[in-house]
Amino acid sequence: MPHVQISFHPAAAAEVEAAVQWYAERSPIAADAFAAEVNTCVERVREAPERWPRYVHGTRRYLFPHFPFSLDVRFISSLPVMQQLAYKVWADKRPVQIV
């Protein structure tokens, strides 16, 4: 599949903004690093959206390498849409997804 255009679902865009704000309140450096990682992840998905593992409900998942987040991508009319930015935390050594 060639390099494609990506659209963010409004809820996913709001989650990205909330995460950047959360990091900014704690460390501007972390906020900048997180924003850069989001851009890098989106670009990697854009370059090869079908490369990433299949996930639930017809999505594909890209795990962030340095932050506890993932991008879930769904194709709608051949256009990949970022469905959500998922945040994972560890509780009792089991991953728990907060949506």
C-alpha positions in Angstrom: 0.0 0.0 0.0 1.5 3.4 -0.9 2.0 6.3 1.5 -1.5 7.3 2.6 -3.3 10.2 4.2 -4.4 9.7 7.8 -7.3 11.3 9.6 -7.7 11.4 13.4 -11.1 10.6 14.9 -12.1 13.6 17.0 -12.0 11.6 20.2 -8.4 10.4 19.4 -7.3 14.0 18.6 -8.7 15.1 22.0 -6.9 12.2 23.7 -3.6 13.3 22.2 -4.2 16.9 23.3 -5.1 15.8 26.8 -1.9 13.6 27.0 0.3 16.4 25.8 -1.3 18.7 28.4 -0.8 16.1 31.1 2.9 15.8 30.3 3.3 19.6 30.0 2.0 20.1 33.5 4.7 17.8 34.8 7.6 18.4 32.4 7.8 20.6 29.2 10.6 18.3 28.0 8.4 15.2 28.4 5.5 17.0 26.6 7.8 17.8 23.7 9.1 14.3 23.6 5.6 12.8 23.6 4.4 15.2 20.8 7.4 14.2 18.7 6.8 10.5 19.3 3.1 10.9 18.3 4.3 12.5 15.0 6.9 9.8 14.5 4.3 7.0 15.1 1.8 8.6 12.8 4.4 8.9 10.1 5.4 5.2 10.5 1.7 4.2 10.2 1.3 6.4 7.2 4.2 4.8 5.4 3.0 1.3 5.9 -0.5 1.1 7.6 -0.9 -2.7 7.0 2.5 -3.5 8.6 1.2 -3.3 12.2 -0.5 -6.2 13.9 -4.2 -6.7 13.7 -6.1 -5.8 16.8 -9.7 -5.7 17.9 -12.7 -4.8 15.7 -10.7 -4.6 12.5 -8.1 -2.2 13.7 -4.3 -2.4 13.6 -2.2 -1.4 16.6 1.0 0.6 16.7 2.7 0.6 20.2 4.7 3.7 21.1 8.3 2.7 21.7 9.0 5.2 24.6 5.6 6.0 26.1 2.8 3.7 27.4 0.5 4.5 24.5 -0.6 3.0 21.3 -2.4 4.1 18.1 -5.3 2.0 16.9 -5.9 2.4 13.2 -9.0 1.5 11.2 -9.5 1.8 7.5 -12.6 3.6 6.4 -13.1 3.9 2.6 -9.4 3.2 2.2 -8.5 6.0 4.6 -6.7 5.0 7.8 -8.4 6.7 10.7 -6.7 6.9 14.1 -9.5 5.4 16.2 -8.0 6.0 19.6 -4.9 6.7 21.5 -4.8 4.0 24.1 -3.0 4.4 27.4 -1.9 1.4 29.4 -1.1 1.2 33.0 0.0 -1.8 35.1 -2.0 -2.9 38.0 -1.2 -6.1 39.8 1.3 -6.9 37.0 -1.6 -7.1 34.4 -2.0 -4.5 31.7 -5.2 -2.5 32.0 -6.3 -0.3 29.2 -7.9 3.0 30.0 -10.1 4.2 27.1 
